[in-house]
Amino acid sequence: MPEFLSAYKPLLTALVLPPASLILLVLVGARLILPRRVLGFTLVLAACLGLWLTSTSGFARVLQQFVLRTPPAWTQADIEALRKEVKAQPRGRTELAIIVLGGGMKPRAPEYGVSDLTPASHQRLRYGVWLARATGAPLGFSGGLGWSQLDGETPEARIAERLAQEEFGLRLRWVEDLSRDTHENAARTAALLRSAGVRKVVIVTHAWHMPRALRSFREVLGNDMQVVGAPMGFHVRRTTPALEWLPSSEGLYENRVVLRELLAWLVGA
């Protein structure tokens, strides 16, 4: 995406993704019903079908699994293998790191009176802390202010640094607080890791975000560092299959994040 459009990414994304884009399609179809009845009805029907599908958890899960092709969750064997790698490091050297990618922040949470992480970002931090404790690997966090946020607000990584200490009792080794998107997460974190002598980095983010995150980090790091993903927050099957294909607010959210990732992948963001 051209640099001059970057600041408009939140607005453009909101217009392209459902439900806004499909609501606009309904309006266009309704306007065409009198002069061009068949075309108008077709557009309205297509938009309604699209609204239904993109509001179901089942459709989001299908997109995640077969279109995004997210990597699988780690098993206990994967965690044990990483723990052994950490133990095998030369004394006094840090060759392996876990990096959590930011998922958003709230400039001020009224109930706390201070800035806070969004639920998605807090979930990533929680899994990163759990993985760091299970393996002994040092933990870092990457996230500054998003394109829709104002300069002068507390960067996301600084909020994560405070919460990691206060809520989980763990100090972050690396805090990257200048990045605005996934590509900048990779570019700015790479400099910190190279200077620390890290040779392997484990990326923690939601499953639907992982393919794009891995692409960005591998493009930036090249052959300098091994990059692996530890995904979390998968869209999973419901216990009642029929509910997966009925519209819900949860389904709408799940589809939006998956479709946003597909859009970002296509435009190379």
KELUM-83917 format. One record per atom (N, C-alpha, C): x negated, y, z; residue in three letters. Coordinates in steps of 0.001 Angstrom, whole numbers, padded with zeros to 6 digits, always signed. Example, Ala and Ser with C-alpha at 12.3 -4.5 7.8 and 13.67 -1.06 7.14 Angstrom:
BEGIN
-013190-005690+007800ala/-012300-004500+007800ala/-013200-003300+007800ala/-012850-002250+007080ser/-013670-001060+007140ser/-012900+000030+007870ser/
This chain:
BEGIN
-000842-001198+000000met/+000000+000000+000000met/-000872+001241+000000met/-000556+002245-000855pro/-001336+003485-000873pro/-001370+004141+000503pro/-002499+004783+000798glu/-002695+005367+002114glu/-001637+006412+002450glu/-001219+007210+001450phe/-000263+008277+001735phe/+001125+007739+002093phe/+001400+006473+001785leu/+002685+005877+002128leu/+002673+005178+003482leu/+001492+005020+004067ser/+001379+004246+005307ser/+002255+004802+006420ser/+002306+006121+006537ala/+003100+006728+007604ala/+004593+006480+007429ala/+005005+006133+006202tyr/+006426+005894+005935tyr/+006781+004405+005980tyr/+005838+003565+006351lys/+006089+002125+006375lys/+007295+001738+007229lys/+007451+002259+008445pro/+008630+001869+009242pro/+009947+002210+008563pro/+010032+003394+007956leu/+011265+003811+007296leu/+011546+002964+006056leu/+010526+002770+005218leu/+010700+001983+004007leu/+011061+000539+004329leu/+010422-000001+005358thr/+010708-001382+005746thr/+012143-001531+006218thr/+012611-000569+007016ala/+013977-000629+007529ala/+015008-000583+006396ala/+014709+000149+005340leu/+015638+000260+004219leu/+015646-000992+003351leu/+014498-001640+003223val/+014383-002815+002356val/+014927-004072+003018val/+014734-004195+004332leu/+015145-005410+005030leu/+016635-005397+005350leu/+017221-006601+005540pro/+018612-006653+006007pro/+018688-006178+007450pro/+019830-005600+007874pro/+021079-005533+007102pro/+021206-004301+006208pro/+020306-003306+006335ala/+020487-002043+005608ala/+020578-002261+004104ala/+019666-003033+003538ser/+019652-003227+002089ser/+020923-003917+001597ser/+021422-004882+002371leu/+022627-005607+001967leu/+023886-004764+002162leu/+023898-003914+003169ile/+025024-002994+003343ile/+025092-002017+002162ile/+023925-001527+001738leu/+023896-000646+000569leu/+024395-001367-000678leu/+024061-002660-000792leu/+024524-003437-001934leu/+026047-003599-001913leu/+026616-003782-000724val/+028082-003848-000594val/+028700-002544-001080val/+028132-001420-000694leu/+028679-000123-001093leu/+028593+000076-002610leu/+027473-000346-003192val/+027338-000233-004649val/+028374-001105-005348val/+028536-002338-004840gly/+029517-003237-005433gly/+030928-002695-005304gly/+031266-002145-004148ala/+032600-001584-003944ala/+032855-000416-004900ala/+031818+000384-005134arg/+031964+001522-006060arg/+032207+001047-007490arg/+031705-000147-007850leu/+031808-000641-009214leu/+033046-001494-009462leu/+033799-001802-008397ile/+034926-002718-008561ile/+035962-002196-009565ile/+036280-000899-009535leu/+037291-000372-010462leu/+036773-000283-011903leu/+035628+000337-012157pro/+035181+000436-013557pro/+034627-000884-014106pro/+033984-001701-013251arg/+033392-002962-013718arg/+033697-004038-012679arg/+034904-004576-012755arg/+035425-005440-011690arg/+034559-006664-011425arg/+034184-007380-012470val/+033420-008623-012277val/+032075-008324-011623val/+031371-007347-012134leu/+030064-006996-011561leu/+030220-006526-010126leu/+031242-005693-009871gly/+031450-005185-008519gly/+031715-006296-007522gly/+032642-007218-007877phe/+032938-008329-006982phe/+031710-009224-006777phe/+030940-009418-007834thr/+029739-010259-007741thr/+028736-009667-006764thr/+028536-008367-006836leu/+027592-007709-005928leu/+028077-007778-004482leu/+029369-007547-004269val/+029917-007608-002917val/+029797-009024-002362val/+030117-010022-003174leu/+030025-011407-002735leu/+028581-011796-002420leu/+027658-011395-003292ala/+026249-011713-003065ala/+025736-011049-001793ala/+026142-009808-001568ala/+025703-009099-000366ala/+026257-009746+000889ala/+027537-010145+000851cys/+028146-010796+002021cys/+027477-012135+002310cys/+027177-012898+001253leu/+026467-014169+001437leu/+025080-013927+002023leu/+024410-012894+001513gly/+023092-012559+002040gly/+023145-012140+003496gly/+024161-011350+003860leu/+024326-010937+005251leu/+024556-012137+006154leu/+025364-013084+005681trp/+025633-014284+006477trp/+024340-015073+006695trp/+023635-015387+005603leu/+022434-016218+005716leu/+021357-015553+006564leu/+021141-014260+006340thr/+020072-013575+007069thr/+020467-013207+008486thr/+021614-013700+008930ser/+022018-013537+010331ser/+022066-014886+011044ser/+021527-015932+010414thr/+021552-017263+011016thr/+020146-017724+011382thr/+020034-018386+012517ser/+018737-018903+012957ser/+018234-020001+012033ser/+019156-020775+011451gly/+018744-021853+010564gly/+017999-021342+009353gly/+018481-020257+008751phe/+017820-019697+007576phe/+016434-019152+007942phe/+016322-018517+009107ala/+015026-018003+009560ala/+014031-019138+009756ala/+014504-020257+010315arg/+013618-021396+010550arg/+013147-022004+009227arg/+014053-022075+008249val/+013676-022603+006935val/+012633-021703+006275val/+012838-020400+006335leu/+011866-019469+005771leu/+010510-019598+006460leu/+010532-019704+007781gln/+009285-019823+008541gln/+008523-021088+008149gln/+009229-022187+008040gln/+008573-023468+007809gln/+008157-023691+006359gln/+009016-023320+005404phe/+008769-023692+004021phe/+008293-022547+003129phe/+008506-021303+003547val/+008049-020173+002738val/+006792-019550+003346val/+006865-019177+004616leu/+005669-018662+005278leu/+004633-019757+005516leu/+005117-020983+005748arg/+004243-022131+006020arg/+003321-021834+007199arg/+003921-021561+008321thr/+003158-021243+009516thr/+002394-022463+010025thr/+001205-022267+010596pro/+000451-023393+011148pro/+001152-023953+012378pro/+000895-025213+012722pro/+001577-025828+013865pro/+001059-025295+015201pro/+001864-025499+016232ala/+001439-025123+017584ala/+000285-026019+018034ala/-000528-025498+018922trp/-001644-026281+019442trp/-001142-027413+020326trp/-001860-028520+020254thr/-001586-029649+021136thr/-002563-029616+022300thr/-002351-030507+023252gln/-003277-030597+024379gln/-004676-030982+023910gln/-004748-031766+022835ala/-006054-032150+022282ala/-006794-030932+021726ala/-006074-030022+021082asp/-006698-028802+020563asp/-007241-027947+021703asp/-006471-027835+022769ile/-006903-027037+023927ile/-008124-027655+024578ile/-008128-028980+024705glu/-009264-029659+025314glu/-010520-029507+024461glu/-010355-029553+023134ala/-011500-029378+022250ala/-012103-027985+022396ala/-011235-026964+022519leu/-011737-025604+022694leu/-012427-025463+024046leu/-011881-026090+025067arg/-012500-026024+026392arg/-013905-026615+026353arg/-014090-027696+025630lys/-015418-028314+025514lys/-016379-027409+024756lys/-015877-026717+023736glu/-016724-025778+023001glu/-017198-024652+023916glu/-016299-024161+024753val/-016662-023089+025673val/-017733-023570+026652val/-017574-024764+027176lys/-018541-025303+028135lys/-019894-025547+027489lys/-019900-025820+026179ala/-021146-026130+025477ala/-021932-024887+025064ala/-021382-023704+025291gln/-022091-022479+024919gln/-023378-022317+025727gln/-024406-021767+025102pro/-025639-021485+025855pro/-025341-020549+027026pro/-026028-020775+028134arg/-025806-019951+029321arg/-026083-018473+029014arg/-025164-017632+029438gly/-025331-016191+029260gly/-024902-015674+027899gly/-024387-016539+027029arg/-023967-016104+025699arg/-022461-016296+025522arg/-021874-015408+024735thr/-020439-015504+024432thr/-020294-015720+022936thr/-020069-016960+022556glu/-019960-017292+021137glu/-018520-017554+020706glu/-017599-017552+021659leu/-016207-017859+021353leu/-015296-016875+022076leu/-014277-016405+021383ala/-013361-015418+021971ala/-011924-015704+021562ala/-011010-015337+022445ile/-009579-015369+022139ile/-009102-013919+022031ile/-008450-013594+020923ile/-007966-012233+020707ile/-006452-012254+020501ile/-005749-011500+021319val/-004299-011355+021192val/-004010-010120+020337val/-003143-010266+019355leu/-002757-009134+018518leu/-001494-008482+019065leu/-001484-007177+019116gly/-000355-006449+019659gly/+000913-006630+018842gly/+002051-006566+019529gly/+003345-006727+018869gly/+004291-005578+019135gly/+003760-004462+019665gly/+004607-003297+019901gly/+004592-002849+021350gly/+004881-001557+021556met/+004915-001004+022905met/+006057-000020+023050met/+006440+000246+024314lys/+007445+001250+024645lys/+006714+002437+025278lys/+006855+003624+024706pro/+006148+004783+025269pro/+006441+004980+026757pro/+007683+004688+027162arg/+008024+004805+028579arg/+009198+003885+028880arg/+008988+002981+029823ala/+010066+002109+030282ala/+010702+002773+031504ala/+011958+003225+031426pro/+012574+003952+032536pro/+012550+003202+033859pro/+012699+001869+033794glu/+012755+001107+035040glu/+011418+001077+035774glu/+010311+001237+035018tyr/+008993+001249+035646tyr/+008410+002653+035767tyr/+008864+003542+034910gly/+008338+004898+034927gly/+007020+005042+034200gly/+006573+003985+033518val/+005318+004023+032763val/+005549+003313+031431val/+004563+003386+030555ser/+004646+002689+029277ser/+004593+001180+029508ser/+005153+000435+028547asp/+005258-001012+028709asp/+005142-001681+027344asp/+004883-002984+027336leu/+004855-003760+026107leu/+006273-004183+025722leu/+006511-004353+024439thr/+007769-004939+023995thr/+007776-006414+024388thr/+008943-007056+024403pro/+008984-008486+024729pro/+008064-009323+023845pro/+008010-009021+022543ala/+007154-009798+021637ala/+005688-009669+022026ala/+005256-008463+022320ser/+003860-008241+022689ser/+003532-008885+024037ser/+004466-008811+024975his/+004255-009417+026286his/+004160-010934+026168his/+004955-011528+025292gln/+004881-012974+025079gln/+003515-013377+024540gln/+002979-012596+023628arg/+001652-012892+023080arg/+000584-012796+024161arg/+000664-011747+024971leu/-000302-011584+026048leu/-000221-012751+027019leu/+000978-013140+027377arg/+001162-014238+028321arg/+000535-015529+027802arg/+000766-015837+026517tyr/+000187-017064+025962tyr/-001333-016954+025875tyr/-001828-015774+025524gly/-003273-015583+025474gly/-003921-015798+026824gly/-003304-015276+027878val/-003823-015471+029238val/-003791-016950+029602val/-002687-017613+029283trp/-002569-019043+029595trp/-003639-019844+028873trp/-003873-019518+027599leu/-004870-020234+026808leu/-006281-019954+027316leu/-006541-018710+027717ala/-007858-018360+028247ala/-008142-019119+029539ala/-007147-019231+030382arg/-007343-019965+031638arg/-007502-021462+031403arg/-006790-021988+030413ala/-006862-023421+030132ala/-008185-023819+029505ala/-008849-022882+028824thr/-010079-023213+028109thr/-011327-022566+028695thr/-011149-021490+029457gly/-012304-020773+029988gly/-012877-019751+029031gly/-012227-019531+027889ala/-012729-018570+026906ala/-012362-017149+027310ala/-013221-016170+027029pro/-012888-014771+027341pro/-011786-014261+026427pro/-011025-013283+026947leu/-009818-012806+026259leu/-009930-011336+025895leu/-009410-011004+024721gly/-009344-009616+024295gly/-007979-009297+023726gly/-007721-008018+023536phe/-006423-007567+023004phe/-006673-006470+021994phe/-005957-006540+020857ser/-006102-005539+019808ser/-004765-004896+019516ser/-004702-003573+019660gly/-003463-002855+019358gly/-003550-001410+019796gly/-003302-000505+018866gly/-003316+000919+019205gly/-001916+001495+019179gly/-001715+002515+018372leu/-000400+003129+018200leu/+000099+002802+016794leu/+001305+002284+016692gly/+001876+001960+015394gly/+002156+003209+014580gly/+002479+003000+013300trp/+002711+004134+012400trp/+003922+004956+012815trp/+004855+004368+013544ser/+006055+005112+013947ser/+005900+005797+015293ser/+004728+005668+015912gln/+004519+006251+017234gln/+003722+007541+017149gln/+003797+008324+018207leu/+003183+009643+018224leu/+001790+009600+018829leu/+000898+010427+018283asp/-000428+010567+018872asp/-000292+011102+020293asp/-001148+010628+021171gly/-001103+011065+022562gly/-000428+010063+023476gly/+000319+009110+022903glu/+000920+008064+023724glu/-000147+007045+024134glu/+000156+006253+025147thr/-000800+005260+025625thr/-000934+004132+024617thr/-002146+003838+024138pro/-002312+002752+023173pro/-001857+001414+023752pro/-001380+000559+022883glu/-000841-000727+023315glu/-001864-001565+024066glu/-003108-001568+023593ala/-004134-002395+024238ala/-004401-001948+025671ala/-004266-000653+025937arg/-004487-000165+027303arg/-003348-000604+028223arg/-002134-000663+027672ile/-001018-001188+028462ile/-001254-002661+028761ile/-001694-003406+027742ala/-001970-004835+027924ala/-003089-005049+028937ala/-004086-004187+028914glu/-005190-004301+029869glu/-004677-004158+031304glu/-003785-003195+031516arg/-003218-002995+032854arg/-002347-004170+033275arg/-001486-004638+032362leu/-000585-005736+032706leu/-001335-007046+032918leu/-002381-007268+032139ala/-003163-008498+032321ala/-003756-008548+033721ala/-004196-007399+034206gln/-004784-007338+035537gln/-003711-007401+036623gln/-002645-006620+036475glu/-001628-006520+037523glu/-000736-007763+037602glu/-000319-008291+036454glu/+000642-009382+036452glu/-000002-010768+036394glu/-001162-010855+035740phe/-001783-012162+035567phe/-003124-012298+036286phe/-003634-011205+036826gly/-004893-011266+037562gly/-006082-011618+036703gly/-006059-011194+035428leu/-007141-011516+034496leu/-007645-010243+033840leu/-008944-010083+033808arg/-009535-008904+033175arg/-009827-009209+031716arg/-009422-008299+030846leu/-009703-008460+029433leu/-011162-008133+029145leu/-011816-008957+028337arg/-013211-008706+027970arg/-013306-007635+026880arg/-012361-007669+025936trp/-012382-006701+024836trp/-011032-005983+024767trp/-011081-004672+024563val/-009871-003859+024439val/-010038-002959+023214val/-009348-003308+022138glu/-009417-002527+020901glu/-008124-001725+020814glu/-008215-000400+020928asp/-007006+000417+021078asp/-006816+001475+020003asp/-007424+001270+018816leu/-007310+002271+017755leu/-006540+001784+016531leu/-006284+000496+016424ser/-005666-000056+015214ser/-004176+000264+015145ser/-003670+000444+013915arg/-002268+000764+013687arg/-001498-000370+013012arg/-002196-001336+012445asp/-001523-002449+011779asp/-002439-003661+011787asp/-001992-004739+011151thr/-002737-006001+011195thr/-004108-005879+010552thr/-004190-005199+009412his/-005488-005046+008758his/-006467-004293+009644his/-006002-003254+010315glu/-006888-002515+011215glu/-007210-003331+012460glu/-006275-004173+012921asn/-006588-005105+014009asn/-007858-005884+013668asn/-007883-006411+012458ala/-009010-007241+012029ala/-010288-006425+011889ala/-010196-005302+011204ala/-011397-004511+010934ala/-012039-003974+012213ala/-011223-003451+013115arg/-011772-002840+014328arg/-012198-003889+015358arg/-011483-005006+015419thr/-011871-006061+016358thr/-013146-006741+015897thr/-013331-006869+014595ala/-014524-007526+014057ala/-015796-006842+014546ala/-015782-005512+014588ala/-016972-004778+015039ala/-017302-005112+016491ala/-016281-005210+017351leu/-016501-005539+018757leu/-017061-006949+018909leu/-016503-007881+018163leu/-016919-009277+018297leu/-018328-009496+017751leu/-018646-008845+016647arg/-020004-008991+016089arg/-021055-008485+017070arg/-020773-007339+017681ser/-021751-006775+018621ser/-021924-007642+019850ser/-020907-008460+020176ala/-020988-009351+021340ala/-021596-010704+020990ala/-021880-010945+019717gly/-022485-012211+019308gly/-021488-013348+019154gly/-020202-013020+019029val/-019176-014053+018895val/-019285-014722+017527val/-019158-016035+017507arg/-019255-016795+016259arg/-017942-017497+015897arg/-016996-017532+016835lys/-015690-018144+016560lys/-014639-017361+017313lys/-013552-017006+016617val/-012483-016244+017248val/-011164-016983+017060val/-010403-017067+018145val/-009079-017682+018135val/-008051-016559+018190val/-007210-016469+017176ile/-006209-015407+017087ile/-004901-015886+017703ile/-004350-015088+018604val/-003047-015386+019215val/-002036-014361+018728val/-000980-014863+018094thr/+000129-014021+017674thr/+001313-014933+017392thr/+002470-014347+017080his/+003651-015154+016775his/+003414-015996+015520his/+004079-017134+015464ala/+003904-018041+014331ala/+004204-017350+013012ala/+005284-016544+012986trp/+005656-015881+011730trp/+004651-014814+011302trp/+003839-014330+012206his/+002832-013317+011895his/+001472-013940+011584his/+001283-015202+011950met/-000033-015822+011881met/-000612-015914+010464met/+000140-016311+009420pro/-000488-016393+008093pro/-001132-015082+007646pro/-000447-013976+007847arg/-001000-012677+007429arg/-002161-012263+008321arg/-002050-012568+009620ala/-003141-012227+010542ala/-004414-012985+010182ala/-004289-014274+009899leu/-005464-015060+009522leu/-006069-014552+008221leu/-005217-014195+007268arg/-005740-013666+006008arg/-006549-012398+006240arg/-006029-011493+007061ser/-006729-010236+007316ser/-008067-010470+008002ser/-008088-011313+009029phe/-009334-011550+009750phe/-010357-012277+008881phe/-009913-013225+008085arg/-010866-013951+007234arg/-011413-013069+006130arg/-010598-012141+005621glu/-011099-011204+004616glu/-012158-010284+005202glu/-011940-009834+006433val/-012872-008899+007066val/-014143-009600+007523val/-014007-010774+008125leu/-015151-011457+008713leu/-015933-012307+007725leu/-015283-012730+006639gly/-015985-013548+005652gly/-016556-014800+006271gly/-017847-015023+006027asn/-018531-016194+006576asn/-019260-015890+007883asn/-019082-014662+008395asp/-019788-014285+009623asp/-019259-015002+010852asp/-017992-015375+010807met/-017356-015898+012011met/-016239-016871+011621met/-016095-017948+012373gln/-014996-018877+012154gln/-013728-018300+012764gln/-012647-018336+012011val/-011375-017780+012473val/-010324-018891+012496val/-009715-019091+013649val/-008643-020081+013783val/-007449-019408+014459val/-006270-019953+014227gly/-005062-019374+014795gly/-004446-020263+015859gly/-003962-019638+016927ala/-003211-020328+017980ala/-001826-019695+018024ala/-000908-020147+017169pro/+000406-019498+017066pro/+001304-019812+018243pro/+002252-018913+018492met/+003240-019101+019543met/+004548-018464+019087met/+005617-018633+019880gly/+006883-017992+019571gly/+007544-018496+018305gly/+007552-019795+018101phe/+008158-020379+016907phe/+009680-020245+016931phe/+010284-020147+015741his/+011732-020299+015610his/+012024-021795+015590his/+012718-022299+016578val/+012920-023741+016713val/+014397-024095+016547val/+014668-025386+016351arg/+016037-025866+016177arg/+016844-025651+017450arg/+018126-025346+017273arg/+019036-025246+018408arg/+019570-026629+018755arg/+020030-026781+019985thr/+020555-028077+020405thr/+021872-028402+019702thr/+022627-027373+019308thr/+023865-027571+018545thr/+023614-027127+017107thr/+023397-028082+016176pro/+023021-027718+014802pro/+023972-026746+014126pro/+025271-026872+014371ala/+026236-025993+013693ala/+025995-024529+014035ala/+025526-024259+015257leu/+025293-022874+015666leu/+024149-022233+014879leu/+023260-023059+014337glu/+022143-022515+013569glu/+022614-021771+012326glu/+023784-022124+011803trp/+024250-021546+010543trp/+025442-020615+010736trp/+025648-020190+011970leu/+026644-019156+012249leu/+025915-017856+012576leu/+026387-016726+012062pro/+025702-015449+012306pro/+025597-015116+013790pro/+024480-014525+014162ser/+024256-014095+015543ser/+023227-012976+015536ser/+023195-012209+016606ser/+022192-011143+016722ser/+020788-011727+016772ser/+020650-012876+017410glu/+019345-013537+017464glu/+018892-013950+016068glu/+019848-014509+015288gly/+019511-014914+013929gly/+019102-013736+013064gly/+019785-012607+013217leu/+019438-011411+012452leu/+018027-010950+012781leu/+017680-010945+014067tyr/+016330-010540+014460tyr/+015286-011496+013890tyr/+015535-012802+014003glu/+014562-013792+013526glu/+014333-013660+012025glu/+015411-013425+011272asn/+015253-013252+009832asn/+014511-011974+009494asn/+014782-010904+010234arg/+014097-009641+009951arg/+012591-009765+010103arg/+012132-010429+011163val/+010689-010519+011366val/+010040-011422+010314val/+010733-012500+009928val/+010177-013381+008901val/+010148-012675+007548val/+011256-012022+007179leu/+011305-011325+005901leu/+010334-010150+005859leu/+010133-009503+006985arg/+009144-008420+007041arg/+007747-008942+006764arg/+007442-010119+007295glu/+006145-010724+007044glu/+005979-011093+005564glu/+007025-011639+004975leu/+006959-011969+003549leu/+006744-010716+002716leu/+007446-009652+003067leu/+007285-008378+002347leu/+005861-007854+002501leu/+005348-007870+003724ala/+003987-007376+003976ala/+002949-008227+003235ala/+003182-009517+003177trp/+002258-010418+002467trp/+002242-010069+000973trp/+003416-009833+000407leu/+003522-009566-001025leu/+002855-008239-001420leu/+002962-007232-000554val/+002376-005932-000876val/+000924-005836-000418val/+000431-006906+000214gly/-000963-006919+000637gly/-001262-006099+001858gly/-000248-005863+002693ala/-000446-005043+003902ala/-001131-005862+004996ala/
